[in-house]
């Protein structure tokens, strides 16, 4: 039951964020949006370090000076995996008018949702791999730490849900309820990715450090490739920097205090 709740917490964050469409008339103000993008980046970077990379290296201590190998290999594999997905799935970022990935005839709203969905895959994997490690009774992972990761990702999912649903509504493309559904659907992939990761736990346990760092690499890819560039474009980039600092410190506190 604890694992089930832990997997659903990030999805709840996306759903609550998407529900902003019922209470706000327009998209977030530019300053707030940049602050939230920076905040999400900070949370993901801190989660990658404290919840994934450091445990991966701790679990490889028996390798001595080569303990960095699983973390380094997994991290680079995670980067490569997201790079591949970015090229295979058509998607459109919020501030862009040019779609990425293979050419297609999908609607703008669908490609916006696909962009956020791509972001959510590594987050779901990260939660799943930590809970899989707990189920395997790995001593470097704790239940409190796993929930800290879930809560941290849920916090950064809140603005993601809103950043999808609000523009879809304000652009006049759809009703509030339909925009809410689209925003919510962008987060469905997280519990699915987490559940698949846990289902593979029997295969994963012997190479858990690689999977932990794989999830970290995938999340860092999202931050560097998408979130930080979007947050830094145009004016008020200093606000995104402040948001990054707040998100990073909050996630660090959650992980250390609860883990």
Buried (B, 14 or more C-beta within 10 A) or exposed (E): EEBEEBBBBBBBBBBBBBBBBEEBEEBBEEEBBBBBBBBBBBBBBBBBBBBBBBBBBBBBEEEEEEBBBBBBBBBEBBBBBBEEBBEEBBBBBBEBEEBBBEEEEBEBBBBBBBBBBBBBBBBBBBBBBBBBBBBBEBEBBBBEBBBBBBBBBBBBBBBBBBBBBBBBBBEEBBEBEBBBBBBBBBBBBBBBBBBEBBEBBEEBBEEBBBBBBBBBBBBBBBBEBBBBEBBBBEEBEEBBBBBBEBBBEBBBBBBEEBB
